[in-house]
Every structure is written in C-alpha cells, then in structure tokens.
C-alpha cells in the first residue's frame, strides 16, 4: 500500500487530484455543518411563530 501512495504522490496529476479531493471534502464538511446550524435556527423561528399564533 505505501508503494502505491508513493507512486501517486510522485505523479503530479494524482497529487493535484488528491488536493482537489481534500478541498471538496472540506467544503462538504462546512456545508453540512452550516446546514445543521441553519436548520436549528429555522426550527426556533418556526416554533416562535407557531407559539405566537392564537
């Protein structure tokens, strides 16, 4: 397995692919975290609106 990694890291295209993959993972993680926070905030707003209705 380490020999495969060494060959991939020597190959410039593979290194670029790995870098882009890491960037995509970081963006996905940030998106999921942001959506979770947005969902919690939205739930609080909807609960407040529901409680304010007669």
mmCIF file of the N, C-alpha and C atoms, coordinates in Angstrom:
data_MODEL
# 
_entry.id   MODEL 
# 
loop_
_atom_site.group_PDB 
_atom_site.id 
_atom_site.type_symbol 
_atom_site.label_atom_id 
_atom_site.label_alt_id 
_atom_site.label_comp_id 
_atom_site.label_asym_id 
_atom_site.label_entity_id 
_atom_site.label_seq_id 
_atom_site.pdbx_PDB_ins_code 
_atom_site.Cartn_x 
_atom_site.Cartn_y 
_atom_site.Cartn_z 
_atom_site.occupancy 
_atom_site.B_iso_or_equiv 
_atom_site.pdbx_formal_charge 
_atom_site.auth_seq_id 
_atom_site.auth_comp_id 
_atom_site.auth_asym_id 
_atom_site.auth_atom_id 
_atom_site.pdbx_PDB_model_num 
ATOM 1   N N  . UNK A 1 1  ? 0.814   -1.202 0.000   1.00 0.00 ? 1  UNK A N  1 
ATOM 2   C CA . UNK A 1 1  ? 0.000   0.000  0.000   1.00 0.00 ? 1  UNK A CA 1 
ATOM 3   C C  . UNK A 1 1  ? 0.855   1.262  0.000   1.00 0.00 ? 1  UNK A C  1 
ATOM 4   N N  . UNK A 1 2  ? 1.896   1.351  0.828   1.00 0.00 ? 2  UNK A N  1 
ATOM 5   C CA . UNK A 1 2  ? 2.717   2.561  0.799   1.00 0.00 ? 2  UNK A CA 1 
ATOM 6   C C  . UNK A 1 2  ? 3.367   2.816  -0.561  1.00 0.00 ? 2  UNK A C  1 
ATOM 7   N N  . UNK A 1 3  ? 3.692   1.759  -1.304  1.00 0.00 ? 3  UNK A N  1 
ATOM 8   C CA . UNK A 1 3  ? 4.297   1.965  -2.616  1.00 0.00 ? 3  UNK A CA 1 
ATOM 9   C C  . UNK A 1 3  ? 3.305   2.611  -3.581  1.00 0.00 ? 3  UNK A C  1 
ATOM 10  N N  . UNK A 1 4  ? 2.031   2.268  -3.455  1.00 0.00 ? 4  UNK A N  1 
ATOM 11  C CA . UNK A 1 4  ? 1.007   2.895  -4.291  1.00 0.00 ? 4  UNK A CA 1 
ATOM 12  C C  . UNK A 1 4  ? 0.911   4.378  -3.963  1.00 0.00 ? 4  UNK A C  1 
ATOM 13  N N  . UNK A 1 5  ? 0.926   4.698  -2.680  1.00 0.00 ? 5  UNK A N  1 
ATOM 14  C CA . UNK A 1 5  ? 0.875   6.104  -2.273  1.00 0.00 ? 5  UNK A CA 1 
ATOM 15  C C  . UNK A 1 5  ? 2.087   6.865  -2.773  1.00 0.00 ? 5  UNK A C  1 
ATOM 16  N N  . UNK A 1 6  ? 3.257   6.257  -2.689  1.00 0.00 ? 6  UNK A N  1 
ATOM 17  C CA . UNK A 1 6  ? 4.472   6.924  -3.168  1.00 0.00 ? 6  UNK A CA 1 
ATOM 18  C C  . UNK A 1 6  ? 4.379   7.203  -4.662  1.00 0.00 ? 6  UNK A C  1 
ATOM 19  N N  . UNK A 1 7  ? 3.891   6.228  -5.420  1.00 0.00 ? 7  UNK A N  1 
ATOM 20  C CA . UNK A 1 7  ? 3.748   6.436  -6.862  1.00 0.00 ? 7  UNK A CA 1 
ATOM 21  C C  . UNK A 1 7  ? 2.720   7.521  -7.170  1.00 0.00 ? 7  UNK A C  1 
ATOM 22  N N  . UNK A 1 8  ? 1.629   7.539  -6.408  1.00 0.00 ? 8  UNK A N  1 
ATOM 23  C CA . UNK A 1 8  ? 0.617   8.579  -6.638  1.00 0.00 ? 8  UNK A CA 1 
ATOM 24  C C  . UNK A 1 8  ? 1.161   9.966  -6.319  1.00 0.00 ? 8  UNK A C  1 
ATOM 25  N N  . UNK A 1 9  ? 1.932   10.066 -5.249  1.00 0.00 ? 9  UNK A N  1 
ATOM 26  C CA . UNK A 1 9  ? 2.457   11.374 -4.872  1.00 0.00 ? 9  UNK A CA 1 
ATOM 27  C C  . UNK A 1 9  ? 3.535   11.861 -5.834  1.00 0.00 ? 9  UNK A C  1 
ATOM 28  N N  . UNK A 1 10 ? 4.240   10.945 -6.488  1.00 0.00 ? 10 UNK A N  1 
ATOM 29  C CA . UNK A 1 10 ? 5.234   11.344 -7.484  1.00 0.00 ? 10 UNK A CA 1 
ATOM 30  C C  . UNK A 1 10 ? 4.559   11.851 -8.745  1.00 0.00 ? 10 UNK A C  1 
ATOM 31  N N  . UNK A 1 11 ? 3.401   11.318 -9.050  1.00 0.00 ? 11 UNK A N  1 
ATOM 32  C CA . UNK A 1 11 ? 2.652   11.724 -10.230 1.00 0.00 ? 11 UNK A CA 1 
ATOM 33  C C  . UNK A 1 11 ? 1.960   13.054 -9.932  1.00 0.00 ? 11 UNK A C  1 
ATOM 34  N N  . UNK A 1 12 ? 2.274   14.094 -10.706 1.00 0.00 ? 12 UNK A N  1 
ATOM 35  C CA . UNK A 1 12 ? 1.747   15.441 -10.438 1.00 0.00 ? 12 UNK A CA 1 
ATOM 36  C C  . UNK A 1 12 ? 0.230   15.490 -10.578 1.00 0.00 ? 12 UNK A C  1 
ATOM 37  N N  . UNK A 1 13 ? -0.319  14.792 -11.555 1.00 0.00 ? 13 UNK A N  1 
ATOM 38  C CA . UNK A 1 13 ? -1.769  14.812 -11.740 1.00 0.00 ? 13 UNK A CA 1 
ATOM 39  C C  . UNK A 1 13 ? -2.478  14.157 -10.566 1.00 0.00 ? 13 UNK A C  1 
ATOM 40  N N  . UNK A 1 14 ? -1.905  13.083 -10.068 1.00 0.00 ? 14 UNK A N  1 
ATOM 41  C CA . UNK A 1 14 ? -2.507  12.411 -8.922  1.00 0.00 ? 14 UNK A CA 1 
ATOM 42  C C  . UNK A 1 14 ? -2.441  13.300 -7.683  1.00 0.00 ? 14 UNK A C  1 
ATOM 43  N N  . UNK A 1 15 ? -1.322  14.008 -7.522  1.00 0.00 ? 15 UNK A N  1 
ATOM 44  C CA . UNK A 1 15 ? -1.196  14.912 -6.378  1.00 0.00 ? 15 UNK A CA 1 
ATOM 45  C C  . UNK A 1 15 ? -2.235  16.030 -6.471  1.00 0.00 ? 15 UNK A C  1 
ATOM 46  N N  . UNK A 1 16 ? -2.434  16.544 -7.665  1.00 0.00 ? 16 UNK A N  1 
ATOM 47  C CA . UNK A 1 16 ? -3.449  17.583 -7.853  1.00 0.00 ? 16 UNK A CA 1 
ATOM 48  C C  . UNK A 1 16 ? -4.836  17.033 -7.559  1.00 0.00 ? 16 UNK A C  1 
ATOM 49  N N  . UNK A 1 17 ? -5.104  15.811 -7.999  1.00 0.00 ? 17 UNK A N  1 
ATOM 50  C CA . UNK A 1 17 ? -6.394  15.179 -7.734  1.00 0.00 ? 17 UNK A CA 1 
ATOM 51  C C  . UNK A 1 17 ? -6.623  15.007 -6.236  1.00 0.00 ? 17 UNK A C  1 
ATOM 52  N N  . UNK A 1 18 ? -5.597  14.616 -5.524  1.00 0.00 ? 18 UNK A N  1 
ATOM 53  C CA . UNK A 1 18 ? -5.705  14.453 -4.071  1.00 0.00 ? 18 UNK A CA 1 
ATOM 54  C C  . UNK A 1 18 ? -5.983  15.798 -3.411  1.00 0.00 ? 18 UNK A C  1 
ATOM 55  N N  . UNK A 1 19 ? -5.304  16.848 -3.865  1.00 0.00 ? 19 UNK A N  1 
ATOM 56  C CA . UNK A 1 19 ? -5.524  18.184 -3.300  1.00 0.00 ? 19 UNK A CA 1 
ATOM 57  C C  . UNK A 1 19 ? -6.960  18.647 -3.538  1.00 0.00 ? 19 UNK A C  1 
ATOM 58  N N  . UNK A 1 20 ? -7.445  18.463 -4.758  1.00 0.00 ? 20 UNK A N  1 
ATOM 59  C CA . UNK A 1 20 ? -8.821  18.863 -5.050  1.00 0.00 ? 20 UNK A CA 1 
ATOM 60  C C  . UNK A 1 20 ? -9.818  18.032 -4.244  1.00 0.00 ? 20 UNK A C  1 
ATOM 61  N N  . UNK A 1 21 ? -9.525  16.774 -4.057  1.00 0.00 ? 21 UNK A N  1 
ATOM 62  C CA . UNK A 1 21 ? -10.408 15.922 -3.255  1.00 0.00 ? 21 UNK A CA 1 
ATOM 63  C C  . UNK A 1 21 ? -10.479 16.417 -1.815  1.00 0.00 ? 21 UNK A C  1 
ATOM 64  N N  . UNK A 1 22 ? -9.342  16.811 -1.267  1.00 0.00 ? 22 UNK A N  1 
ATOM 65  C CA . UNK A 1 22 ? -9.336  17.341 0.093   1.00 0.00 ? 22 UNK A CA 1 
ATOM 66  C C  . UNK A 1 22 ? -10.119 18.646 0.194   1.00 0.00 ? 22 UNK A C  1 
ATOM 67  N N  . UNK A 1 23 ? -9.997  19.492 -0.820  1.00 0.00 ? 23 UNK A N  1 
ATOM 68  C CA . UNK A 1 23 ? -10.746 20.751 -0.828  1.00 0.00 ? 23 UNK A CA 1 
ATOM 69  C C  . UNK A 1 23 ? -12.247 20.472 -0.882  1.00 0.00 ? 23 UNK A C  1 
ATOM 70  N N  . UNK A 1 24 ? -12.649 19.519 -1.723  1.00 0.00 ? 24 UNK A N  1 
ATOM 71  C CA . UNK A 1 24 ? -14.071 19.173 -1.827  1.00 0.00 ? 24 UNK A CA 1 
ATOM 72  C C  . UNK A 1 24 ? -14.587 18.623 -0.500  1.00 0.00 ? 24 UNK A C  1 
ATOM 73  N N  . UNK A 1 25 ? -13.791 17.806 0.167   1.00 0.00 ? 25 UNK A N  1 
ATOM 74  C CA . UNK A 1 25 ? -14.195 17.268 1.479   1.00 0.00 ? 25 UNK A CA 1 
ATOM 75  C C  . UNK A 1 25 ? -14.357 18.385 2.497   1.00 0.00 ? 25 UNK A C  1 
ATOM 76  N N  . UNK A 1 26 ? -13.460 19.343 2.477   1.00 0.00 ? 26 UNK A N  1 
ATOM 77  C CA . UNK A 1 26 ? -13.551 20.472 3.401   1.00 0.00 ? 26 UNK A CA 1 
ATOM 78  C C  . UNK A 1 26 ? -14.807 21.294 3.130   1.00 0.00 ? 26 UNK A C  1 
ATOM 79  N N  . UNK A 1 27 ? -15.090 21.553 1.863   1.00 0.00 ? 27 UNK A N  1 
ATOM 80  C CA . UNK A 1 27 ? -16.295 22.314 1.509   1.00 0.00 ? 27 UNK A CA 1 
ATOM 81  C C  . UNK A 1 27 ? -17.551 21.550 1.909   1.00 0.00 ? 27 UNK A C  1 
ATOM 82  N N  . UNK A 1 28 ? -17.561 20.238 1.692   1.00 0.00 ? 28 UNK A N  1 
ATOM 83  C CA . UNK A 1 28 ? -18.722 19.423 2.062   1.00 0.00 ? 28 UNK A CA 1 
ATOM 84  C C  . UNK A 1 28 ? -18.946 19.443 3.567   1.00 0.00 ? 28 UNK A C  1 
ATOM 85  N N  . UNK A 1 29 ? -17.871 19.342 4.327   1.00 0.00 ? 29 UNK A N  1 
ATOM 86  C CA . UNK A 1 29 ? -17.986 19.379 5.786   1.00 0.00 ? 29 UNK A CA 1 
ATOM 87  C C  . UNK A 1 29 ? -18.536 20.719 6.252   1.00 0.00 ? 29 UNK A C  1 
ATOM 88  N N  . UNK A 1 30 ? -18.023 21.805 5.685   1.00 0.00 ? 30 UNK A N  1 
ATOM 89  C CA . UNK A 1 30 ? -18.512 23.134 6.057   1.00 0.00 ? 30 UNK A CA 1 
ATOM 90  C C  . UNK A 1 30 ? -19.982 23.302 5.676   1.00 0.00 ? 30 UNK A C  1 
ATOM 91  N N  . UNK A 1 31 ? -20.375 22.765 4.533   1.00 0.00 ? 31 UNK A N  1 
ATOM 92  C CA . UNK A 1 31 ? -21.764 22.870 4.085   1.00 0.00 ? 31 UNK A CA 1 
ATOM 93  C C  . UNK A 1 31 ? -22.704 22.111 5.014   1.00 0.00 ? 31 UNK A C  1 
ATOM 94  N N  . UNK A 1 32 ? -22.323 20.893 5.362   1.00 0.00 ? 32 UNK A N  1 
ATOM 95  C CA . UNK A 1 32 ? -23.171 20.091 6.256   1.00 0.00 ? 32 UNK A CA 1 
ATOM 96  C C  . UNK A 1 32 ? -23.300 20.760 7.618   1.00 0.00 ? 32 UNK A C  1 
ATOM 97  N N  . UNK A 1 33 ? -22.201 21.288 8.130   1.00 0.00 ? 33 UNK A N  1 
ATOM 98  C CA . UNK A 1 33 ? -22.234 21.981 9.422   1.00 0.00 ? 33 UNK A CA 1 
ATOM 99  C C  . UNK A 1 33 ? -23.116 23.229 9.341   1.00 0.00 ? 33 UNK A C  1 
ATOM 100 N N  . UNK A 1 34 ? -22.976 23.988 8.267   1.00 0.00 ? 34 UNK A N  1 
ATOM 101 C CA . UNK A 1 34 ? -23.793 25.191 8.091   1.00 0.00 ? 34 UNK A CA 1 
ATOM 102 C C  . UNK A 1 34 ? -25.262 24.873 7.950   1.00 0.00 ? 34 UNK A C  1 
ATOM 103 N N  . UNK A 1 35 ? -25.577 23.819 7.221   1.00 0.00 ? 35 UNK A N  1 
ATOM 104 C CA . UNK A 1 35 ? -26.978 23.434 7.053   1.00 0.00 ? 35 UNK A CA 1 
ATOM 105 C C  . UNK A 1 35 ? -27.588 22.986 8.382   1.00 0.00 ? 35 UNK A C  1 
ATOM 106 N N  . UNK A 1 36 ? -26.801 22.319 9.208   1.00 0.00 ? 36 UNK A N  1 
ATOM 107 C CA . UNK A 1 36 ? -27.288 21.923 10.531  1.00 0.00 ? 36 UNK A CA 1 
ATOM 108 C C  . UNK A 1 36 ? -27.622 23.130 11.384  1.00 0.00 ? 36 UNK A C  1 
ATOM 109 N N  . UNK A 1 37 ? -26.746 24.130 11.369  1.00 0.00 ? 37 UNK A N  1 
ATOM 110 C CA . UNK A 1 37 ? -26.988 25.346 12.144  1.00 0.00 ? 37 UNK A CA 1 
ATOM 111 C C  . UNK A 1 37 ? -28.189 26.109 11.592  1.00 0.00 ? 37 UNK A C  1 
ATOM 112 N N  . UNK A 1 38 ? -28.302 26.157 10.281  1.00 0.00 ? 38 UNK A N  1 
ATOM 113 C CA . UNK A 1 38 ? -29.437 26.834 9.654   1.00 0.00 ? 38 UNK A CA 1 
ATOM 114 C C  . UNK A 1 38 ? -30.745 26.136 10.001  1.00 0.00 ? 38 UNK A C  1 
ATOM 115 N N  . UNK A 1 39 ? -30.731 24.812 9.999   1.00 0.00 ? 39 UNK A N  1 
ATOM 116 C CA . UNK A 1 39 ? -31.932 24.052 10.344  1.00 0.00 ? 39 UNK A CA 1 
ATOM 117 C C  . UNK A 1 39 ? -32.367 24.299 11.771  1.00 0.00 ? 39 UNK A C  1 
ATOM 118 N N  . UNK A 1 40 ? -31.416 24.354 12.699  1.00 0.00 ? 40 UNK A N  1 
ATOM 119 C CA . UNK A 1 40 ? -31.752 24.630 14.095  1.00 0.00 ? 40 UNK A CA 1 
ATOM 120 C C  . UNK A 1 40 ? -32.333 26.032 14.260  1.00 0.00 ? 40 UNK A C  1 
ATOM 121 N N  . UNK A 1 41 ? -31.749 26.992 13.586  1.00 0.00 ? 41 UNK A N  1 
ATOM 122 C CA . UNK A 1 41 ? -32.264 28.360 13.654  1.00 0.00 ? 41 UNK A CA 1 
ATOM 123 C C  . UNK A 1 41 ? -33.657 28.468 13.065  1.00 0.00 ? 41 UNK A C  1 
ATOM 124 N N  . UNK A 1 42 ? -33.867 27.790 11.954  1.00 0.00 ? 42 UNK A N  1 
ATOM 125 C CA . UNK A 1 42 ? -35.175 27.808 11.310  1.00 0.00 ? 42 UNK A CA 1 
ATOM 126 C C  . UNK A 1 42 ? -36.229 27.150 12.187  1.00 0.00 ? 42 UNK A C  1 
ATOM 127 N N  . UNK A 1 43 ? -35.859 26.070 12.850  1.00 0.00 ? 43 UNK A N  1 
ATOM 128 C CA . UNK A 1 43 ? -36.799 25.401 13.766  1.00 0.00 ? 43 UNK A CA 1 
ATOM 129 C C  . UNK A 1 43 ? -37.202 26.350 14.885  1.00 0.00 ? 43 UNK A C  1 
ATOM 130 N N  . UNK A 1 44 ? -36.235 27.096 15.429  1.00 0.00 ? 44 UNK A N  1 
ATOM 131 C CA . UNK A 1 44 ? -36.543 28.043 16.510  1.00 0.00 ? 44 UNK A CA 1 
ATOM 132 C C  . UNK A 1 44 ? -37.486 29.139 16.035  1.00 0.00 ? 44 UNK A C  1 
ATOM 133 N N  . UNK A 1 45 ? -37.265 29.643 14.842  1.00 0.00 ? 45 UNK A N  1 
ATOM 134 C CA . UNK A 1 45 ? -38.133 30.690 14.305  1.00 0.00 ? 45 UNK A CA 1 
ATOM 135 C C  . UNK A 1 45 ? -39.550 30.147 14.085  1.00 0.00 ? 45 UNK A C  1 
ATOM 136 N N  . UNK A 1 46 ? -39.650 28.970 13.501  1.00 0.00 ? 46 UNK A N  1 
ATOM 137 C CA . UNK A 1 46 ? -40.976 28.393 13.266  1.00 0.00 ? 46 UNK A CA 1 
ATOM 138 C C  . UNK A 1 46 ? -41.701 28.069 14.565  1.00 0.00 ? 46 UNK A C  1 
ATOM 139 N N  . UNK A 1 47 ? -40.978 27.644 15.563  1.00 0.00 ? 47 UNK A N  1 
ATOM 140 C CA . UNK A 1 47 ? -41.589 27.379 16.867  1.00 0.00 ? 47 UNK A CA 1 
ATOM 141 C C  . UNK A 1 47 ? -42.114 28.678 17.481  1.00 0.00 ? 47 UNK A C  1 
ATOM 142 N N  . UNK A 1 48 ? -41.332 29.737 17.356  1.00 0.00 ? 48 UNK A N  1 
ATOM 143 C CA . UNK A 1 48 ? -41.774 31.038 17.879  1.00 0.00 ? 48 UNK A CA 1 
ATOM 144 C C  . UNK A 1 48 ? -43.018 31.529 17.158  1.00 0.00 ? 48 UNK A C  1 
ATOM 145 N N  . UNK A 1 49 ? -43.041 31.357 15.846  1.00 0.00 ? 49 UNK A N  1 
ATOM 146 C CA . UNK A 1 49 ? -44.215 31.786 15.061  1.00 0.00 ? 49 UNK A CA 1 
ATOM 147 C C  . UNK A 1 49 ? -45.429 30.947 15.447  1.00 0.00 ? 49 UNK A C  1 
ATOM 148 N N  . UNK A 1 50 ? -45.247 29.637 15.596  1.00 0.00 ? 50 UNK A N  1 
ATOM 149 C CA . UNK A 1 50 ? -46.376 28.762 15.970  1.00 0.00 ? 50 UNK A CA 1 
ATOM 150 C C  . UNK A 1 50 ? -46.908 29.108 17.353  1.00 0.00 ? 50 UNK A C  1 
ATOM 151 N N  . UNK A 1 51 ? -46.016 29.439 18.272  1.00 0.00 ? 51 UNK A N  1 
ATOM 152 C CA . UNK A 1 51 ? -46.452 29.789 19.634  1.00 0.00 ? 51 UNK A CA 1 
ATOM 153 C C  . UNK A 1 51 ? -47.140 31.159 19.664  1.00 0.00 ? 51 UNK A C  1 
ATOM 154 N N  . UNK A 1 52 ? -46.799 32.040 18.735  1.00 0.00 ? 52 UNK A N  1 
ATOM 155 C CA . UNK A 1 52 ? -47.395 33.373 18.711  1.00 0.00 ? 52 UNK A CA 1 
ATOM 156 C C  . UNK A 1 52 ? -48.794 33.362 18.092  1.00 0.00 ? 52 UNK A C  1 
ATOM 157 N N  . UNK A 1 53 ? -49.120 32.337 17.312  1.00 0.00 ? 53 UNK A N  1 
ATOM 158 C CA . UNK A 1 53 ? -50.439 32.274 16.706  1.00 0.00 ? 53 UNK A CA 1 
ATOM 159 C C  . UNK A 1 53 ? -51.495 31.932 17.755  1.00 0.00 ? 53 UNK A C  1 
ATOM 160 N N  . UNK A 1 54 ? -52.687 32.518 17.617  1.00 0.00 ? 54 UNK A N  1 
ATOM 161 C CA . UNK A 1 54 ? -53.735 32.251 18.627  1.00 0.00 ? 54 UNK A CA 1 
ATOM 162 C C  . UNK A 1 54 ? -54.282 30.851 18.542  1.00 0.00 ? 54 UNK A C  1 
# 
